[in-house]
Structures are given as C-alpha cells and as structure tokens.
C-alpha cells in the first residue's frame, strides 16, 4: 500500500513571505497531483506532474517533482491571504482512483 | 457550466440510522467518484461509478454502498451508522479527460 506523507502538517506565515510544502511517497508516483481545499469547499486541482525532474509554474506557485518520482514540493512566493487552505498531494493510480496525503494546512496572515 | 452539486450540505443522524447522500455531476460527465474526509484519516476513496456501473471500490465495509442513475446522478448510502462515520463526504465527477476530477462542496455528516 502506498503511503503519502506531507509536511509540515501546519504552516502559518505572514503575508508576503515564501513557503514550501512537501509530499513524499513510499513508492513511485503514477501521476502526482496537487490540490487546494478551502474551508467549506471541495479540493480544486492545481497541477498534474508526471515526468521525473519536472518543474511547473503557475503564477506564484512552483511545483517540483523529484527525479526518482517519489517526492514533490510546492513553493509559494509572496504568499497572500487567498493562498490560505489545505494543500493536498495525490497519486492517481488509474483513471478512477486518487490516493491522498493528509495535507498541509496553510494560513497566511494579513 | 454548473459545478458538481451535493445535497444535503449538512446532515445529523443518530447511531443505527441510515443515510442517503446525493451528487449531481457536471453536465456531460459520466464518471462519479465518492470520497470520505476525516481529520484522522484524511481523504479516502470510497467508490467510482461510470454509466451506472461501479468500476472501482475502496476499502470500506459493505455498509457503504452507492449507485448511479442513467442521467449520471449518483447516490451513496450508509446503513447502520456508527459514530466513526461522521465525516465530510465528497463527490467528484470527470469527463473525457480522466486526469481531472471536479469536486463538489461535500456533505457534512454528523452521527450522534
């Protein structure tokens, strides 16, 4: 059974600071996805990465996928209060099933 | 395009009762998946339906069941509720591109 570990569990920073959250897998990812979930809502897909060593950028968010495809990081530059939420990584085993990590709760204080 | 809708949004039940939750996928999406989210276990996959057939199932007891109708709407049922069933139940739909699942806001179930 694959285990996805996310760290840290909680992160609280001031607006304008940078932050990085991590996701590590006990086995090679099939297809890694990052989601953000805001209170009272369902998760929203941020990015999908497949290739080892891949780096994707979405505005202030940078996603890195390890060469061995067993770890990933999400870096946010100049965080804003709107970045507050639960950040989840997930592995798509097949077309139909996602396995999620426990998530990192990020709070950005104004 | 309307998003995934789930009803009801909140539900309070007592132990031993049963509950039915409803999910309407995005128009045109034929795949619907259900997940349970709790503080202790996080998000866990329950099952997935496509064209009224269950295609994949997670590791939950038989008390958890589901179905999908011809219009792709889906329901999940939990019988003989236990305190540990208190959770946020999320449904997600996907279309031709299975790479992305769109989640609904969830149903918050509290079992007393």
Interface residues (C-beta under 8 A of the other chain):
Chain A: X31 X40 X41 X42 X43 X44 X45 X48 X88 X90 X92 X94 X95 X96 X97 X98 X99 X100 X101 X102 X103
Chain B: X4 X31 X33 X35 X42 X43 X44 X45 X48 X50 X55 X56 X58 X90 X92 X98 X99 X100 X101 X102 X103 X104 X105 X106
